[in-house]
């Protein structure tokens, strides 16, 4: 589970690369490459706290006839805070919270056919998730080890899932063969 400091670090890191208005920031936060999820309302609350602490500033900008919007920037104090957070958190090991692994422990409660159907559905969803990483070149992955980690983690999950599907295909085949060999 992500801490408030993780969220602060992510927001400061995003703003370190460029100033952004709320909509841009929220679009960035929705991208699958983000290791943590921050909802829109939560992002605005965190930005307000960062602004109160002097780590972020905002200015109102208007484009044409559009309503005004706040554009957020990281301050010098924010850059120092970001560096402090990086130093504090880089050496910490945080186990990955993976609630999706829990049902795998009870998969034997299903018939091979049910399990296989659900695993294939999961495979398709994972494939969509992995596809979202295609935008990241080797250069980006090399310069952003956190993104590279997520890409590799997803690939490892795909490999695991492919083997599990293969195992359940054999189980289903064995079940079907057993049914066809039973005398009437």
SVG drawing of the C-alpha trace seen along z (x, -y; Angstrom):
<svg xmlns="http://www.w3.org/2000/svg" viewBox="-25 -34 44 83">
<polyline fill="none" stroke="black" stroke-width="0.4" points="0.0,0.0 1.3,-3.4 2.1,-6.0 1.4,-9.7 5.1,-10.2 4.9,-7.9 2.1,-10.1 3.9,-13.3 7.0,-12.0 5.1,-11.0 3.4,-14.4 6.6,-16.3 8.4,-14.1 5.8,-14.8 5.9,-18.5 9.7,-18.3 9.6,-17.4 7.1,-20.1 4.4,-22.4 0.9,-21.0 -2.7,-21.9 -5.0,-19.6 -6.4,-17.8 -2.9,-17.0 -1.8,-15.8 -4.8,-13.5 -4.2,-12.1 -0.7,-11.3 -1.7,-9.8 -4.2,-7.4 -1.4,-5.9 -0.7,-2.2 3.0,-3.0 2.3,-4.7 3.0,-2.2 0.5,-3.8 -3.0,-5.1 -4.1,-8.6 -7.6,-9.6 -8.5,-13.0 -10.0,-14.3 -7.0,-12.9 -4.5,-14.5 -6.1,-17.9 -6.0,-17.5 -2.4,-16.5 -1.5,-19.4 -3.2,-21.8 -1.1,-20.4 2.1,-20.6 1.2,-24.2 0.5,-25.0 4.0,-23.6 5.6,-25.7 6.6,-22.8 4.2,-23.6 2.9,-26.8 -0.1,-27.4 -1.1,-30.2 -4.4,-30.7 -4.2,-30.7 -6.9,-31.2 -6.8,-30.0 -9.2,-31.7 -12.8,-31.4 -12.1,-28.4 -12.6,-28.7 -9.5,-29.6 -7.4,-26.7 -4.6,-26.3 -1.2,-25.4 1.0,-23.7 4.8,-24.1 7.3,-22.7 9.2,-25.3 12.9,-25.2 11.7,-24.0 9.7,-21.3 12.8,-20.2 14.6,-19.9 11.7,-18.0 11.6,-15.7 15.3,-14.9 14.8,-14.2 11.9,-11.8 14.0,-10.0 16.9,-9.6 14.5,-8.5 12.6,-6.0 15.1,-4.5 16.6,-2.1 13.2,-0.9 11.9,2.4 8.2,2.4 6.5,5.7 4.1,5.4 0.5,5.6 -1.1,8.0 -4.6,8.9 -5.0,10.5 -2.8,13.4 -5.2,14.5 -7.8,16.3 -4.9,18.2 -4.6,20.0 -8.1,21.3 -8.3,22.1 -8.6,25.8 -12.1,25.2 -13.1,24.6 -13.5,27.1 -10.6,27.0 -13.0,25.6 -14.2,22.8 -10.6,22.0 -9.4,22.0 -12.1,19.7 -11.4,17.2 -7.6,17.4 -8.0,16.7 -10.1,13.6 -7.3,12.5 -4.8,13.1 -6.7,10.9 -6.8,8.1 -3.2,8.4 -2.3,8.3 -4.2,4.9 -2.2,3.7 1.1,4.8 0.2,3.2 0.0,-0.2 3.8,0.2 4.6,0.4 5.0,-3.4 8.1,-3.2 11.3,-2.9 14.3,-1.1 15.8,-4.6 12.9,-5.7 13.0,-2.4 16.8,-2.8 16.4,-6.3 13.4,-5.4 14.1,-2.2 10.7,-2.3 9.0,-2.0 11.3,0.7 10.5,2.6 6.8,2.4 7.3,3.6 9.3,6.5 6.9,7.4 4.0,7.4 6.0,9.7 6.8,12.0 3.1,12.2 2.3,12.9 4.8,15.8 3.4,17.2 -0.2,16.9 0.7,18.6 2.1,21.6 -0.9,21.7 -3.3,21.7 -1.2,24.4 -1.5,26.5 -5.3,26.0 -5.6,26.9 -4.0,30.2 -6.3,30.7 -9.3,29.9 -8.1,32.4 -7.5,35.1 -11.0,34.4 -12.6,34.7 -10.6,37.9 -11.7,39.4 -15.4,38.6 -15.2,40.2 -13.6,43.4 -16.3,43.9 -18.7,46.8 -22.4,45.9"/>
</svg>
